[in-house]
Amino acid sequence: MGFLRAIAEVLATDLAGRNLGFSQVLPEWPEANKLMTLPAAAIETSGQPQYERCAPYLLSMGTVANNKATNLYVVGEYTLNLQLDIWTKYKVQRDSLYEAVFQAIQSPNPQGYSLQLAAYYNEWVTFTLKGYKFMDEGNSLHEKTWRAVLQLEASCRAISTTTDFVITQPPVLTFDTPANIP
């Protein structure tokens, strides 16, 4: 699984597991004909990830077999802008769910709101709230819905795998010492 999908899945799972009051949290934008039980949230990752390369360094060495190992290298960092939409039936419900998500994301922890991506090399992704807006909408049933749109930034290390030859035994060095050293 790529990091885009992994980020959306881990964020949806974490928000759903915090018992903030959502009936459902979707890891992707819902299809137009999808029936949603409100209050609901959806994550949109259609933005273009930014990538900044760094000097590669070894993250972990794989198991050695036939003098080869598949190794993980950190080769840079991804930054992705994503959107979290919250839909509710009532304005006060929207406001309270926004506040609950805000409190979850704006953790006083120095690392911020970080989640581990089990589906992407167990890397950690950090989320930062960049902004939000409240919107009022009507849907095809002429019901009024209340929506909060949060702009988030997610960042995580970019990982590359490569199969490398590995020296499994130290080299044997032999030296002949001359009898007479001039």
N, C-alpha and C positions, 0 to 999 in steps of 0.2 A: 504494500500500500504506500502510495506517495505521501509526502508530508502535508499536502493540502487537505486530502481526505482525513488523514490522521488528526490534524488540528481541529477540523470541524467535529469529528466524532468525539474526541476527548473533551472538548468544550461542552458539547451537548450532553454528554454523559455526566459531567461534573455538575452542570447547572440543574439537570433533572434530579441528581442524587442529593442535592442540598436542601430539598423540600422547601423551595422558595414559594411554592403555590402554583406552579405551572401544571396544567393537565398533560401537556406534551411539549417536548423540546426536540425540534427536528434539526439534523445536522446539515440540511440543505434547504434551499428555497422550495416551498411546496408547489406542486403542480396546480394549475388553475382550477381543476375539478376536484382537488383533494378536500375532503371535509375535515375541518380542524375543530377540535374541542377547545374552547377558550377557557381560561387564558392559555395562550400558546406562545412559543418562541421559535424562531428559525434563524439559522446561520447561513449567510451567503459569503462564499469564498471566491467569487468570480473575478476578483481583482487580480492585477498582474503582480506577482511576487517580485521584489527587488532582491538582487543577489550581490553581495560584496565579497570578493575573493580575499583569502588570507594565505600566508605561507602555510602549506599543508603540514600537519603534524599527526603522528600516529596516535589514534585514540585507543585502539585495542588490537592485539594480534590474535588471529584465529588459531585453531588447532593445526598443528604441523602434520602433514601427511606427504610422503614422497618428496621431502625437502621443500615443500610449498605450504604457504598459509594464506588464507583469505583475510586480509587486514582491513580495518576501518580507519579512515583518515578524516580529520576535520579539514575541509577545504575552503570554508567561508561561512557566511551567515545569510540566512533568508530573512526578509522582512515582508510581511503581508498585511495589507489593509483589508479588513473584513467588516461585515455588517451583521449586527444582531437585532432582529426585529421582534418586538413584543406586542402581541395583540390581546386586547381584553374587551369585555362587554361594558365596563364602567370606567369612568375617568379616575376615580379614586383608586380602583384596582390597578390601573396602569401606573399611577404615581407610586403606589406602594411596591409594585414589582420592579419598577425602575430603581427605586431606592434599595431594594434587596440585592439586585444585581450590582449596583454601584458599590455597596458595602462589600460584596464578595470580591469584586475586581480591584478595588482600591485598598487592598490589604496593607496594614502597617509593616508587614514583613519586608525587610530590605530587598529581598529578591522579587517582591511584587507578587502578582497572581501568576503562579507558575504551575504547569501541569506536565506530567511525564507522558511522553508519546510511546506507548508500548509497541505500536505498529510502525514506528520509525526509529529503530535502533535504540530505543529507550532514552531518547534525547528529551530535554526539557524545553518547553515553549513558554515564553513569558508574554502575558497580555497586558496592554495598556489602553485605558479609555482615552480616546482622542476627542470625542465630542458626542453630542446627542441632539435629537429634536423630537418634539411631540407632534403627532399628527392625528387629525380626526378624519375618519373615512366612512363611506357607506358601502355596503356590498350589494350583491345581486338580489338579496332578500329585503333590501331597504332597511336593514338593521344598522344601527349606528355601532361602529367599533372604534376603539381608542387604541392608538398605536404609539409606541416609543421606538425610535430608530437610533441605535448606538453604533458609533464608529469606533472600532477597535483596531489596534495594531498588534500583530503577533510576530515574535522574533524567535528564531531557533538556529542552531548551528547546522550547516550543510555538511552532509556526510557522503563520502565516496568509498566504494569498496574496490580493492584490487588484490589480485593473487600475486604474491611475491615469492621468490626463492629465499630460503632461510638456511643459514648455517646452523646445523644441529650439533656439531661437535667443535670444540675449540681447535684451532690449528696447532699442529705439533711443530715446534720450532727447535731445531738443533743447531748448535754452534760448535765449531772446532776452534778451541783456544790454542793459538800457537805456543810452542814450548818456550820460545824466547821472544820477549817483547822488547823491541829496540828502544 
